[in-house]
Amino acid sequence: MNNNEICEHINGITSIKQPTAHVCEECVKTHSRWVHLRTCQTCGATLCCDSSPNKHATKHYHATQHPVVISAEPGENWLWCYKDEMMAEYR
């Protein structure tokens, strides 16, 4: 995929923010569980995915308009833009 096929939000990422811990920050507060984790590329928050009961990453996007997350799962190297509904891989 070349940069012309990637949205401006993903193209604007110059360095990847990695998770500081492998937990959903919001689920920990409420003693909830999560399935997979995503890390916001604007603020670095690590939150649970839409397969998780609380869908904190999507709620974070709607509350903040921070458009891009990465998978925080080991071995996965992709970004997702909520605004443009676009995915891209990174190395």
Phi, psi and omega in degrees: 000128178267166186298337178289340181265000182251142183295162182297331181291316177290318178300332181282352179283118181259334174212143185277128173275116179271155178295145177272338176212153182266061178217154171278118183303323181280321178297323179301318181298327184252007181058037178266175179247162178223163179258299179230163184240150177230145178243124180294132181271359174268310187245348178087003179295137176251123188220167185279155184277179181288347174279349179274152183303324186263346176049047186296327181296315178293320177299321178299315178301312182296326181281328188247339188065023172284111194279333191244135173234160168248160168290131177265012180277135179305135178085353178259131184233066179225155176245151176228132175257114178296317185298314183261000181048055183229142179242147175212152176266155174225163179244000000 
